[in-house]
Each structure stands twice: as structure tokens, then as C-alpha cells.
Amino acid sequence: MATYFGSDGSCKVVTSGGSPASLGELLSWSLTMTADTVDSTTMGDTNRTYVAGLATGTASLSLYWDPDDAAQQDLVQRDSVDAEFYGEGESSGDTKYSGTFIVTSAARGTTHDGLATLEVEMQLTGALTIGTVT
């Protein structure tokens, strides 16, 4: 079984064209894919049955806030961004998840004894592509 060390992960984003740029100060990312189910039970059935419905996905990013990081500047609520997620690194053959997302929230904060943070939530629009780095 293959396992990966979290620090090998990364995320790249870009708005409206251009090349995706790595997010600086990235602490973590998560990508959640879900699918609706549609009830297909008919009269006379004694157990419910379902068929797969529409799929969707969300992504969450946690970063140390760096207002000078160009990629972080693309993470503004309501903006559409192309994002790429890497869990095992960016070498040839490594898995890459990519898609277009709408930034639904971007929360910045700090504490008196910590570094400023940026927490981002994004909604997938369209399909998620699962491929490999070439």
C-alpha cells in the first residue's frame, strides 16, 4: 500500500487564463466529492432503491496569509479559479486533481500570538479531472 507524507502536497490556482501558480504558505488542502442519490423505489417494493444522481465537489484550503503572494490574491469570493491539487508531489506520474471552482468564502484572521491565516472554501463547477503529472 502506498502512503504519502502530507508535506509533499501542493495546490496551484489561476484566474482567467495564464498558468497555474503554486500557493505560497499552504498548510493543508482537502477535496471532497459527493453524489446525490435519487429514489427509484416503485409501488410494491419492500425496500428502497436508488440510482446515482448528480456529482459535485468542494475544496478547502488553509494557508498562512501572504498579501504579496500572487496566487493567494486570486482567492477572492465569487471569483472563478482553475485549481490543481497534488497529494504526493508534482513529479511525472504523480496524481493530479483539477477543475474549475468558485471561491465561496475567503476568511482572513490572526491571533495575538500567531501568524495571520487565510481559510478558503471553493465549490466545484463542472467535472473534476483525475489524471497524472506528465
CNS distance restraints for C-alpha pairs under 8 A (distance, minus, plus):
assign (resid   4 and name CA) (resid   8 and name CA) 7.37 0.50 0.50
assign (resid   4 and name CA) (resid  87 and name CA) 7.30 0.50 0.50
assign (resid   4 and name CA) (resid  88 and name CA) 5.66 0.50 0.50
assign (resid   5 and name CA) (resid   9 and name CA) 7.83 0.50 0.50
assign (resid   5 and name CA) (resid  88 and name CA) 7.17 0.50 0.50
assign (resid   6 and name CA) (resid  87 and name CA) 7.05 0.50 0.50
assign (resid   6 and name CA) (resid  88 and name CA) 7.58 0.50 0.50
assign (resid   8 and name CA) (resid  87 and name CA) 6.48 0.50 0.50
assign (resid   8 and name CA) (resid  88 and name CA) 5.31 0.50 0.50
assign (resid   8 and name CA) (resid  89 and name CA) 4.94 0.50 0.50
assign (resid   9 and name CA) (resid  85 and name CA) 7.60 0.50 0.50
assign (resid   9 and name CA) (resid  86 and name CA) 5.16 0.50 0.50
assign (resid   9 and name CA) (resid  87 and name CA) 4.18 0.50 0.50
assign (resid   9 and name CA) (resid  88 and name CA) 5.48 0.50 0.50
assign (resid   9 and name CA) (resid  89 and name CA) 5.51 0.50 0.50
assign (resid  10 and name CA) (resid  22 and name CA) 7.07 0.50 0.50
assign (resid  10 and name CA) (resid  23 and name CA) 7.48 0.50 0.50
assign (resid  10 and name CA) (resid  26 and name CA) 7.26 0.50 0.50
assign (resid  10 and name CA) (resid  29 and name CA) 7.91 0.50 0.50
assign (resid  10 and name CA) (resid  85 and name CA) 6.10 0.50 0.50
assign (resid  10 and name CA) (resid  86 and name CA) 5.17 0.50 0.50
assign (resid  10 and name CA) (resid  87 and name CA) 6.64 0.50 0.50
assign (resid  10 and name CA) (resid  89 and name CA) 7.05 0.50 0.50
assign (resid  11 and name CA) (resid  22 and name CA) 5.78 0.50 0.50
assign (resid  11 and name CA) (resid  23 and name CA) 5.96 0.50 0.50
assign (resid  11 and name CA) (resid  26 and name CA) 7.80 0.50 0.50
assign (resid  11 and name CA) (resid  29 and name CA) 7.59 0.50 0.50
assign (resid  11 and name CA) (resid  83 and name CA) 7.01 0.50 0.50
assign (resid  11 and name CA) (resid  84 and name CA) 5.56 0.50 0.50
assign (resid  11 and name CA) (resid  85 and name CA) 4.62 0.50 0.50
assign (resid  11 and name CA) (resid  86 and name CA) 6.16 0.50 0.50
assign (resid  12 and name CA) (resid  20 and name CA) 5.31 0.50 0.50
assign (resid  12 and name CA) (resid  21 and name CA) 4.93 0.50 0.50
assign (resid  12 and name CA) (resid  22 and name CA) 4.18 0.50 0.50
assign (resid  12 and name CA) (resid  23 and name CA) 5.65 0.50 0.50
assign (resid  12 and name CA) (resid  71 and name CA) 7.55 0.50 0.50
assign (resid  12 and name CA) (resid  83 and name CA) 5.56 0.50 0.50
assign (resid  12 and name CA) (resid  84 and name CA) 5.09 0.50 0.50
assign (resid  12 and name CA) (resid  85 and name CA) 6.69 0.50 0.50
assign (resid  13 and name CA) (resid  20 and name CA) 4.90 0.50 0.50
assign (resid  13 and name CA) (resid  21 and name CA) 5.61 0.50 0.50
assign (resid  13 and name CA) (resid  22 and name CA) 6.70 0.50 0.50
assign (resid  13 and name CA) (resid  23 and name CA) 7.06 0.50 0.50
assign (resid  13 and name CA) (resid  71 and name CA) 6.18 0.50 0.50
assign (resid  13 and name CA) (resid  74 and name CA) 7.41 0.50 0.50
assign (resid  13 and name CA) (resid  81 and name CA) 6.22 0.50 0.50
assign (resid  13 and name CA) (resid  82 and name CA) 5.54 0.50 0.50
assign (resid  13 and name CA) (resid  83 and name CA) 4.42 0.50 0.50
assign (resid  13 and name CA) (resid  84 and name CA) 6.49 0.50 0.50
assign (resid  14 and name CA) (resid  18 and name CA) 6.71 0.50 0.50
assign (resid  14 and name CA) (resid  19 and name CA) 6.52 0.50 0.50
assign (resid  14 and name CA) (resid  20 and name CA) 4.75 0.50 0.50
assign (resid  14 and name CA) (resid  21 and name CA) 6.46 0.50 0.50
assign (resid  14 and name CA) (resid  71 and name CA) 6.78 0.50 0.50
assign (resid  14 and name CA) (resid  74 and name CA) 6.60 0.50 0.50
assign (resid  14 and name CA) (resid  81 and name CA) 5.46 0.50 0.50
assign (resid  14 and name CA) (resid  82 and name CA) 5.38 0.50 0.50
assign (resid  14 and name CA) (resid  83 and name CA) 6.73 0.50 0.50
assign (resid  15 and name CA) (resid  74 and name CA) 6.21 0.50 0.50
assign (resid  15 and name CA) (resid  79 and name CA) 7.60 0.50 0.50
assign (resid  15 and name CA) (resid  80 and name CA) 6.35 0.50 0.50
assign (resid  15 and name CA) (resid  81 and name CA) 4.63 0.50 0.50
assign (resid  15 and name CA) (resid  82 and name CA) 6.32 0.50 0.50
assign (resid  16 and name CA) (resid  80 and name CA) 7.71 0.50 0.50
assign (resid  16 and name CA) (resid  81 and name CA) 7.16 0.50 0.50
assign (resid  20 and name CA) (resid  82 and name CA) 7.46 0.50 0.50
assign (resid  20 and name CA) (resid  83 and name CA) 7.30 0.50 0.50
assign (resid  20 and name CA) (resid  84 and name CA) 7.71 0.50 0.50
assign (resid  21 and name CA) (resid  71 and name CA) 5.87 0.50 0.50
assign (resid  22 and name CA) (resid  71 and name CA) 6.63 0.50 0.50
assign (resid  23 and name CA) (resid  69 and name CA) 7.47 0.50 0.50
assign (resid  23 and name CA) (resid  71 and name CA) 5.38 0.50 0.50
assign (resid  23 and name CA) (resid  72 and name CA) 6.18 0.50 0.50
assign (resid  24 and name CA) (resid  63 and name CA) 7.81 0.50 0.50
assign (resid  24 and name CA) (resid  66 and name CA) 7.57 0.50 0.50
assign (resid  24 and name CA) (resid  69 and name CA) 6.39 0.50 0.50
assign (resid  24 and name CA) (resid  71 and name CA) 7.41 0.50 0.50
assign (resid  24 and name CA) (resid  72 and name CA) 7.37 0.50 0.50
assign (resid  25 and name CA) (resid  63 and name CA) 5.45 0.50 0.50
assign (resid  25 and name CA) (resid  64 and name CA) 5.15 0.50 0.50
assign (resid  25 and name CA) (resid  65 and name CA) 7.16 0.50 0.50
assign (resid  25 and name CA) (resid  66 and name CA) 7.28 0.50 0.50
assign (resid  26 and name CA) (resid  61 and name CA) 7.55 0.50 0.50
assign (resid  26 and name CA) (resid  62 and name CA) 6.28 0.50 0.50
assign (resid  26 and name CA) (resid  63 and name CA) 4.40 0.50 0.50
assign (resid  26 and name CA) (resid  64 and name CA) 6.58 0.50 0.50
assign (resid  27 and name CA) (resid  61 and name CA) 7.75 0.50 0.50
assign (resid  27 and name CA) (resid  62 and name CA) 5.42 0.50 0.50
assign (resid  27 and name CA) (resid  63 and name CA) 5.03 0.50 0.50
assign (resid  27 and name CA) (resid  64 and name CA) 7.11 0.50 0.50
assign (resid  28 and name CA) (resid  61 and name CA) 5.93 0.50 0.50
assign (resid  28 and name CA) (resid  62 and name CA) 5.22 0.50 0.50
assign (resid  28 and name CA) (resid  63 and name CA) 7.02 0.50 0.50
assign (resid  29 and name CA) (resid  59 and name CA) 7.18 0.50 0.50
assign (resid  29 and name CA) (resid  60 and name CA) 5.54 0.50 0.50
assign (resid  29 and name CA) (resid  61 and name CA) 4.52 0.50 0.50
assign (resid  29 and name CA) (resid  62 and name CA) 6.33 0.50 0.50
assign (resid  30 and name CA) (resid  59 and name CA) 5.56 0.50 0.50
assign (resid  30 and name CA) (resid  60 and name CA) 5.23 0.50 0.50
assign (resid  30 and name CA) (resid  61 and name CA) 6.73 0.50 0.50
assign (resid  31 and name CA) (resid  57 and name CA) 7.14 0.50 0.50
assign (resid  31 and name CA) (resid  58 and name CA) 5.90 0.50 0.50
assign (resid  31 and name CA) (resid  59 and name CA) 4.44 0.50 0.50
assign (resid  31 and name CA) (resid  60 and name CA) 6.62 0.50 0.50
assign (resid  32 and name CA) (resid  57 and name CA) 5.43 0.50 0.50
assign (resid  32 and name CA) (resid  58 and name CA) 5.33 0.50 0.50
assign (resid  32 and name CA) (resid  59 and name CA) 6.26 0.50 0.50
assign (resid  33 and name CA) (resid  55 and name CA) 7.25 0.50 0.50
assign (resid  33 and name CA) (resid  56 and name CA) 5.87 0.50 0.50
assign (resid  33 and name CA) (resid  57 and name CA) 4.23 0.50 0.50
assign (resid  33 and name CA) (resid  58 and name CA) 6.64 0.50 0.50
assign (resid  34 and name CA) (resid  55 and name CA) 5.70 0.50 0.50
assign (resid  34 and name CA) (resid  56 and name CA) 5.47 0.50 0.50
assign (resid  34 and name CA) (resid  57 and name CA) 5.94 0.50 0.50
assign (resid  35 and name CA) (resid  52 and name CA) 6.87 0.50 0.50
assign (resid  35 and name CA) (resid  53 and name CA) 6.10 0.50 0.50
assign (resid  35 and name CA) (resid  54 and name CA) 5.56 0.50 0.50
assign (resid  35 and name CA) (resid  55 and name CA) 4.11 0.50 0.50
assign (resid  35 and name CA) (resid  56 and name CA) 6.18 0.50 0.50
assign (resid  36 and name CA) (resid  52 and name CA) 6.28 0.50 0.50
assign (resid  36 and name CA) (resid  53 and name CA) 4.60 0.50 0.50
assign (resid  36 and name CA) (resid  54 and name CA) 5.37 0.50 0.50
assign (resid  36 and name CA) (resid  55 and name CA) 6.33 0.50 0.50
assign (resid  37 and name CA) (resid  50 and name CA) 6.00 0.50 0.50
assign (resid  37 and name CA) (resid  51 and name CA) 5.72 0.50 0.50
assign (resid  37 and name CA) (resid  52 and name CA) 4.81 0.50 0.50
assign (resid  37 and name CA) (resid  53 and name CA) 4.88 0.50 0.50
assign (resid  37 and name CA) (resid  54 and name CA) 7.72 0.50 0.50
assign (resid  38 and name CA) (resid  50 and name CA) 5.35 0.50 0.50
assign (resid  38 and name CA) (resid  51 and name CA) 5.35 0.50 0.50
assign (resid  38 and name CA) (resid  52 and name CA) 6.31 0.50 0.50
assign (resid  38 and name CA) (resid  53 and name CA) 5.80 0.50 0.50
assign (resid  39 and name CA) (resid  48 and name CA) 7.11 0.50 0.50
assign (resid  39 and name CA) (resid  49 and name CA) 6.04 0.50 0.50
assign (resid  39 and name CA) (resid  50 and name CA) 4.56 0.50 0.50
assign (resid  39 and name CA) (resid  51 and name CA) 6.69 0.50 0.50
assign (resid  40 and name CA) (resid  48 and name CA) 7.33 0.50 0.50
assign (resid  40 and name CA) (resid  49 and name CA) 5.33 0.50 0.50
assign (resid  40 and name CA) (resid  50 and name CA) 4.98 0.50 0.50
assign (resid  40 and name CA) (resid  51 and name CA) 6.47 0.50 0.50
assign (resid  41 and name CA) (resid  45 and name CA) 6.48 0.50 0.50
assign (resid  41 and name CA) (resid  47 and name CA) 7.45 0.50 0.50
assign (resid  41 and name CA) (resid  48 and name CA) 5.11 0.50 0.50
assign (resid  41 and name CA) (resid  49 and name CA) 5.03 0.50 0.50
assign (resid  41 and name CA) (resid  50 and name CA) 7.00 0.50 0.50
assign (resid  56 and name CA) (resid 124 and name CA) 6.42 0.50 0.50
assign (resid  56 and name CA) (resid 125 and name CA) 7.55 0.50 0.50
assign (resid  56 and name CA) (resid 126 and name CA) 7.77 0.50 0.50
assign (resid  56 and name CA) (resid 127 and name CA) 7.75 0.50 0.50
assign (resid  57 and name CA) (resid 123 and name CA) 6.25 0.50 0.50
assign (resid  57 and name CA) (resid 124 and name CA) 5.08 0.50 0.50
assign (resid  57 and name CA) (resid 125 and name CA) 7.97 0.50 0.50
assign (resid  57 and name CA) (resid 128 and name CA) 7.89 0.50 0.50
assign (resid  58 and name CA) (resid 121 and name CA) 7.28 0.50 0.50
assign (resid  58 and name CA) (resid 122 and name CA) 5.58 0.50 0.50
assign (resid  58 and name CA) (resid 123 and name CA) 4.61 0.50 0.50
assign (resid  58 and name CA) (resid 124 and name CA) 5.57 0.50 0.50
assign (resid  59 and name CA) (resid 121 and name CA) 5.86 0.50 0.50
assign (resid  59 and name CA) (resid 122 and name CA) 5.09 0.50 0.50
assign (resid  59 and name CA) (resid 123 and name CA) 6.54 0.50 0.50
assign (resid  59 and name CA) (resid 124 and name CA) 7.53 0.50 0.50
assign (resid  60 and name CA) (resid 119 and name CA) 7.41 0.50 0.50
assign (resid  60 and name CA) (resid 120 and name CA) 5.63 0.50 0.50
assign (resid  60 and name CA) (resid 121 and name CA) 4.66 0.50 0.50
assign (resid  60 and name CA) (resid 122 and name CA) 6.37 0.50 0.50
assign (resid  61 and name CA) (resid 118 and name CA) 7.99 0.50 0.50
assign (resid  61 and name CA) (resid 119 and name CA) 5.78 0.50 0.50
assign (resid  61 and name CA) (resid 120 and name CA) 5.02 0.50 0.50
assign (resid  61 and name CA) (resid 121 and name CA) 6.58 0.50 0.50
assign (resid  62 and name CA) (resid 117 and name CA) 7.39 0.50 0.50
assign (resid  62 and name CA) (resid 118 and name CA) 6.03 0.50 0.50
assign (resid  62 and name CA) (resid 119 and name CA) 4.75 0.50 0.50
assign (resid  62 and name CA) (resid 120 and name CA) 6.55 0.50 0.50
assign (resid  63 and name CA) (resid 117 and name CA) 5.71 0.50 0.50
assign (resid  63 and name CA) (resid 118 and name CA) 5.12 0.50 0.50
assign (resid  63 and name CA) (resid 119 and name CA) 6.41 0.50 0.50
assign (resid  64 and name CA) (resid 115 and name CA) 6.68 0.50 0.50
assign (resid  64 and name CA) (resid 116 and name CA) 5.83 0.50 0.50
assign (resid  64 and name CA) (resid 117 and name CA) 4.35 0.50 0.50
assign (resid  64 and name CA) (resid 118 and name CA) 5.88 0.50 0.50
assign (resid  65 and name CA) (resid  72 and name CA) 7.85 0.50 0.50
assign (resid  65 and name CA) (resid 108 and name CA) 7.22 0.50 0.50
assign (resid  65 and name CA) (resid 115 and name CA) 7.90 0.50 0.50
assign (resid  65 and name CA) (resid 116 and name CA) 5.40 0.50 0.50
assign (resid  65 and name CA) (resid 117 and name CA) 4.64 0.50 0.50
assign (resid  65 and name CA) (resid 118 and name CA) 5.02 0.50 0.50
assign (resid  66 and name CA) (resid  72 and name CA) 7.15 0.50 0.50
assign (resid  67 and name CA) (resid  72 and name CA) 7.12 0.50 0.50
assign (resid  67 and name CA) (resid  73 and name CA) 6.86 0.50 0.50
assign (resid  68 and name CA) (resid  73 and name CA) 7.74 0.50 0.50
assign (resid  69 and name CA) (resid  73 and name CA) 6.47 0.50 0.50
assign (resid  70 and name CA) (resid  74 and name CA) 6.92 0.50 0.50
assign (resid  71 and name CA) (resid  75 and name CA) 7.36 0.50 0.50
assign (resid  74 and name CA) (resid  79 and name CA) 7.63 0.50 0.50
assign (resid  74 and name CA) (resid  81 and name CA) 7.36 0.50 0.50
assign (resid  75 and name CA) (resid  79 and name CA) 7.11 0.50 0.50
assign (resid  75 and name CA) (resid  81 and name CA) 7.72 0.50 0.50
assign (resid  75 and name CA) (resid 103 and name CA) 6.53 0.50 0.50
assign (resid  75 and name CA) (resid 106 and name CA) 6.88 0.50 0.50
assign (resid  75 and name CA) (resid 120 and name CA) 7.38 0.50 0.50
assign (resid  76 and name CA) (resid 103 and name CA) 6.29 0.50 0.50
assign (resid  76 and name CA) (resid 105 and name CA) 7.50 0.50 0.50
assign (resid  76 and name CA) (resid 106 and name CA) 6.31 0.50 0.50
assign (resid  77 and name CA) (resid 102 and name CA) 7.55 0.50 0.50
assign (resid  77 and name CA) (resid 103 and name CA) 4.71 0.50 0.50
assign (resid  77 and name CA) (resid 104 and name CA) 5.17 0.50 0.50
assign (resid  77 and name CA) (resid 105 and name CA) 5.16 0.50 0.50
assign (resid  77 and name CA) (resid 106 and name CA) 6.03 0.50 0.50
assign (resid  78 and name CA) (resid 102 and name CA) 6.01 0.50 0.50
assign (resid  78 and name CA) (resid 103 and name CA) 5.32 0.50 0.50
assign (resid  78 and name CA) (resid 104 and name CA) 6.00 0.50 0.50
assign (resid  78 and name CA) (resid 105 and name CA) 7.97 0.50 0.50
assign (resid  79 and name CA) (resid 102 and name CA) 5.69 0.50 0.50
assign (resid  79 and name CA) (resid 103 and name CA) 5.56 0.50 0.50
assign (resid  80 and name CA) (resid 100 and name CA) 6.83 0.50 0.50
assign (resid  80 and name CA) (resid 101 and name CA) 5.62 0.50 0.50
assign (resid  80 and name CA) (resid 102 and name CA) 4.44 0.50 0.50
assign (resid  80 and name CA) (resid 103 and name CA) 6.35 0.50 0.50
assign (resid  81 and name CA) (resid 100 and name CA) 5.70 0.50 0.50
assign (resid  81 and name CA) (resid 101 and name CA) 5.34 0.50 0.50
assign (resid  81 and name CA) (resid 102 and name CA) 6.29 0.50 0.50
assign (resid  81 and name CA) (resid 103 and name CA) 7.36 0.50 0.50
assign (resid  82 and name CA) (resid  98 and name CA) 7.34 0.50 0.50
assign (resid  82 and name CA) (resid  99 and name CA) 5.77 0.50 0.50
assign (resid  82 and name CA) (resid 100 and name CA) 4.41 0.50 0.50
assign (resid  82 and name CA) (resid 101 and name CA) 6.20 0.50 0.50
assign (resid  83 and name CA) (resid  98 and name CA) 5.58 0.50 0.50
assign (resid  83 and name CA) (resid  99 and name CA) 5.73 0.50 0.50
assign (resid  83 and name CA) (resid 100 and name CA) 6.22 0.50 0.50
assign (resid  83 and name CA) (resid 101 and name CA) 6.99 0.50 0.50
assign (resid  84 and name CA) (resid  96 and name CA) 6.58 0.50 0.50
assign (resid  84 and name CA) (resid  97 and name CA) 5.60 0.50 0.50
assign (resid  84 and name CA) (resid  98 and name CA) 4.35 0.50 0.50
assign (resid  84 and name CA) (resid  99 and name CA) 6.86 0.50 0.50
assign (resid  85 and name CA) (resid  96 and name CA) 5.76 0.50 0.50
assign (resid  85 and name CA) (resid  97 and name CA) 5.05 0.50 0.50
assign (resid  85 and name CA) (resid  98 and name CA) 6.29 0.50 0.50
assign (resid  86 and name CA) (resid  90 and name CA) 6.54 0.50 0.50
assign (resid  86 and name CA) (resid  94 and name CA) 7.71 0.50 0.50
assign (resid  86 and name CA) (resid  95 and name CA) 6.40 0.50 0.50
assign (resid  86 and name CA) (resid  96 and name CA) 5.15 0.50 0.50
assign (resid  86 and name CA) (resid  97 and name CA) 6.68 0.50 0.50
assign (resid  87 and name CA) (resid  95 and name CA) 7.17 0.50 0.50
assign (resid  87 and name CA) (resid  96 and name CA) 7.65 0.50 0.50
assign (resid  88 and name CA) (resid  94 and name CA) 6.36 0.50 0.50
assign (resid  88 and name CA) (resid  95 and name CA) 7.05 0.50 0.50
assign (resid  89 and name CA) (resid  94 and name CA) 6.36 0.50 0.50
assign (resid  90 and name CA) (resid  94 and name CA) 6.04 0.50 0.50
assign (resid  90 and name CA) (resid  95 and name CA) 7.98 0.50 0.50
assign (resid  90 and name CA) (resid  96 and name CA) 7.98 0.50 0.50
assign (resid  90 and name CA) (resid 133 and name CA) 6.39 0.50 0.50
assign (resid  91 and name CA) (resid 133 and name CA) 6.37 0.50 0.50
assign (resid  91 and name CA) (resid 134 and name CA) 7.79 0.50 0.50
assign (resid  92 and name CA) (resid 132 and name CA) 7.22 0.50 0.50
assign (resid  92 and name CA) (resid 133 and name CA) 4.85 0.50 0.50
assign (resid  92 and name CA) (resid 134 and name CA) 4.91 0.50 0.50
assign (resid  93 and name CA) (resid 132 and name CA) 5.19 0.50 0.50
assign (resid  93 and name CA) (resid 133 and name CA) 5.16 0.50 0.50
assign (resid  93 and name CA) (resid 134 and name CA) 6.29 0.50 0.50
assign (resid  94 and name CA) (resid 132 and name CA) 5.27 0.50 0.50
assign (resid  94 and name CA) (resid 133 and name CA) 5.36 0.50 0.50
assign (resid  95 and name CA) (resid 130 and name CA) 7.19 0.50 0.50
assign (resid  95 and name CA) (resid 131 and name CA) 5.80 0.50 0.50
assign (resid  95 and name CA) (resid 132 and name CA) 4.40 0.50 0.50
assign (resid  95 and name CA) (resid 133 and name CA) 6.28 0.50 0.50
assign (resid  96 and name CA) (resid 130 and name CA) 5.93 0.50 0.50
assign (resid  96 and name CA) (resid 131 and name CA) 5.24 0.50 0.50
assign (resid  96 and name CA) (resid 132 and name CA) 5.18 0.50 0.50
assign (resid  96 and name CA) (resid 133 and name CA) 6.16 0.50 0.50
assign (resid  97 and name CA) (resid 128 and name CA) 6.80 0.50 0.50
assign (resid  97 and name CA) (resid 129 and name CA) 5.66 0.50 0.50
assign (resid  97 and name CA) (resid 130 and name CA) 4.69 0.50 0.50
assign (resid  97 and name CA) (resid 131 and name CA) 6.42 0.50 0.50
assign (resid  98 and name CA) (resid 128 and name CA) 5.81 0.50 0.50
assign (resid  98 and name CA) (resid 129 and name CA) 5.15 0.50 0.50
assign (resid  98 and name CA) (resid 130 and name CA) 6.61 0.50 0.50
assign (resid  99 and name CA) (resid 124 and name CA) 6.88 0.50 0.50
assign (resid  99 and name CA) (resid 125 and name CA) 7.62 0.50 0.50
assign (resid  99 and name CA) (resid 126 and name CA) 7.44 0.50 0.50
assign (resid  99 and name CA) (resid 127 and name CA) 6.55 0.50 0.50
assign (resid  99 and name CA) (resid 128 and name CA) 4.97 0.50 0.50
assign (resid  99 and name CA) (resid 129 and name CA) 6.13 0.50 0.50
assign (resid 100 and name CA) (resid 124 and name CA) 5.95 0.50 0.50
assign (resid 100 and name CA) (resid 125 and name CA) 5.75 0.50 0.50
assign (resid 100 and name CA) (resid 126 and name CA) 6.97 0.50 0.50
assign (resid 100 and name CA) (resid 128 and name CA) 7.88 0.50 0.50
assign (resid 101 and name CA) (resid 122 and name CA) 5.75 0.50 0.50
assign (resid 101 and name CA) (resid 123 and name CA) 5.20 0.50 0.50
assign (resid 101 and name CA) (resid 124 and name CA) 4.34 0.50 0.50
assign (resid 101 and name CA) (resid 125 and name CA) 5.53 0.50 0.50
assign (resid 102 and name CA) (resid 122 and name CA) 5.38 0.50 0.50
assign (resid 102 and name CA) (resid 123 and name CA) 5.18 0.50 0.50
assign (resid 102 and name CA) (resid 124 and name CA) 6.52 0.50 0.50
assign (resid 102 and name CA) (resid 125 and name CA) 7.00 0.50 0.50
assign (resid 103 and name CA) (resid 120 and name CA) 7.25 0.50 0.50
assign (resid 103 and name CA) (resid 121 and name CA) 6.09 0.50 0.50
assign (resid 103 and name CA) (resid 122 and name CA) 4.37 0.50 0.50
assign (resid 103 and name CA) (resid 123 and name CA) 6.51 0.50 0.50
assign (resid 104 and name CA) (resid 120 and name CA) 7.69 0.50 0.50
assign (resid 104 and name CA) (resid 121 and name CA) 5.59 0.50 0.50
assign (resid 104 and name CA) (resid 122 and name CA) 5.22 0.50 0.50
assign (resid 104 and name CA) (resid 123 and name CA) 6.61 0.50 0.50
assign (resid 105 and name CA) (resid 119 and name CA) 7.91 0.50 0.50
assign (resid 105 and name CA) (resid 120 and name CA) 5.60 0.50 0.50
assign (resid 105 and name CA) (resid 121 and name CA) 5.19 0.50 0.50
assign (resid 105 and name CA) (resid 122 and name CA) 7.05 0.50 0.50
assign (resid 106 and name CA) (resid 118 and name CA) 6.72 0.50 0.50
assign (resid 106 and name CA) (resid 119 and name CA) 5.73 0.50 0.50
assign (resid 106 and name CA) (resid 120 and name CA) 4.50 0.50 0.50
assign (resid 106 and name CA) (resid 121 and name CA) 6.64 0.50 0.50
assign (resid 107 and name CA) (resid 117 and name CA) 7.99 0.50 0.50
assign (resid 107 and name CA) (resid 118 and name CA) 5.60 0.50 0.50
assign (resid 107 and name CA) (resid 119 and name CA) 5.09 0.50 0.50
assign (resid 107 and name CA) (resid 120 and name CA) 6.41 0.50 0.50
assign (resid 108 and name CA) (resid 116 and name CA) 7.12 0.50 0.50
assign (resid 108 and name CA) (resid 117 and name CA) 5.54 0.50 0.50
assign (resid 108 and name CA) (resid 118 and name CA) 4.53 0.50 0.50
assign (resid 108 and name CA) (resid 119 and name CA) 6.46 0.50 0.50
assign (resid 109 and name CA) (resid 116 and name CA) 5.58 0.50 0.50
assign (resid 109 and name CA) (resid 117 and name CA) 5.33 0.50 0.50
assign (resid 109 and name CA) (resid 118 and name CA) 6.69 0.50 0.50
assign (resid 110 and name CA) (resid 114 and name CA) 6.41 0.50 0.50
assign (resid 110 and name CA) (resid 115 and name CA) 6.05 0.50 0.50
assign (resid 110 and name CA) (resid 116 and name CA) 4.31 0.50 0.50
assign (resid 110 and name CA) (resid 117 and name CA) 6.06 0.50 0.50
assign (resid 111 and name CA) (resid 115 and name CA) 7.06 0.50 0.50
assign (resid 111 and name CA) (resid 116 and name CA) 7.24 0.50 0.50
assign (resid 124 and name CA) (resid 128 and name CA) 7.50 0.50 0.50
